[in-house]
């Protein structure tokens, strides 16, 4: 295994557990290796610091896999990571329905996402999404360990693996952006019934795990949904009108419609998105819990003439508007514009829920953008909830880049 050496000045930041090394922190050039090659990192005195994988052409040239000399990355190391990650999900009680098993740096496997979708027949689909060349290199040992993990530790009778090389971030490391591939098992990926946490029980929704965005479903909002539901107990009207902006496959509205159905309250759900295929699934999902569902295909930045009337609950959960630092100013303006238009449609005593999944937008900047939208909308919003990732999306305090989700809720009183 090739050895890289850290410069003396860079050792302090590494000591405080940041999982990345930048190319200007080495005392030599990172050239001369294959992208994703496994490496050994030493300090300037030649003492061992970590194992990781490197990239010769990236500013982030080294990502830490292990800080223990005796813990060389192999399938045994990978199995240990999977077991440790599962312990957290079990302790927090999120493993009774679909959840994220591996969340990149936070679970010690940088550049890799693994979502476990628990199906309605208690089978499982593991969607493995590598974002980096190093994560691609790790795939054989990860899948070998995942088989052992599923059989011996989870004791699942039936499971499937999907490899999803579909993240656009792969281009940053010179990798091809590909589709998803079923590499083990025989799951119906295009029309899969998955279970989601819903207070003390579960609900089922349909997901396209083969063609859907990211891993096929966004699991990061589960805690926010379940924390907001109890804040709706005061809504006693005969029918609750819901507007779900950027609904994707209707996760928010499915939870809300099911919640009110249990209370004997009808819902009218308008689902808005630019994707026809996502809207088809959203309509199917929400119609399980509501008798009055409308799918509205629209550009949410332009087509507000398609939205009529006032709503008791509005969810504004758009895709990331800021994917690069240079997009920050325009992205914040987009958040303000979209939220202003959404807030205009909020009824008196209605709840407004807004989110951002842009990692480059910090909480202060997002709050300022929403405050500007609030001012322009002339509503009287009082904020009652602030949240982030679900517990299956842990983060490291030493690694602020791993925290991205913002969610806030308010009543218009």
Secondary structure, 3 states (H helix, E strand, C coil): CEEEEECHHHHHHHHCCCCEEEHHHECCCCCCCCCCCEEEEECCCCCEEEEEEECCCCCEEEEEEECCCCCCCCHHHHHHHHHHHHHHHHHCCCCCCCEEEEEHHHHCCCCEEEEEEEECCCCEEEEEEECCHHHHHHHHHHHHHHHHHHHHHCCCCCEEEEEECCCHHHHHHCCCCCCEEEEECCCCHHHEEEEEEECCEEEEEEECCCCCCCCCCCCCCHHHHHHHHHHHCCCCCCEEEEEEECCCCCHHHHHHHHHHHHCCCEEEEEEEECCHHHHHHHHHHHCCCCCEEEEEECCCCCCHHHCCCCEEEEEECCCCCCCCHHHHHHHHHHHHHHHHHHHHCEEEEEEEEEEECCCCCCHHHHHHHHHHHHHHHCCCEEEEEEECCCCCCCCCCCCHHHCCCEEEEEEEC
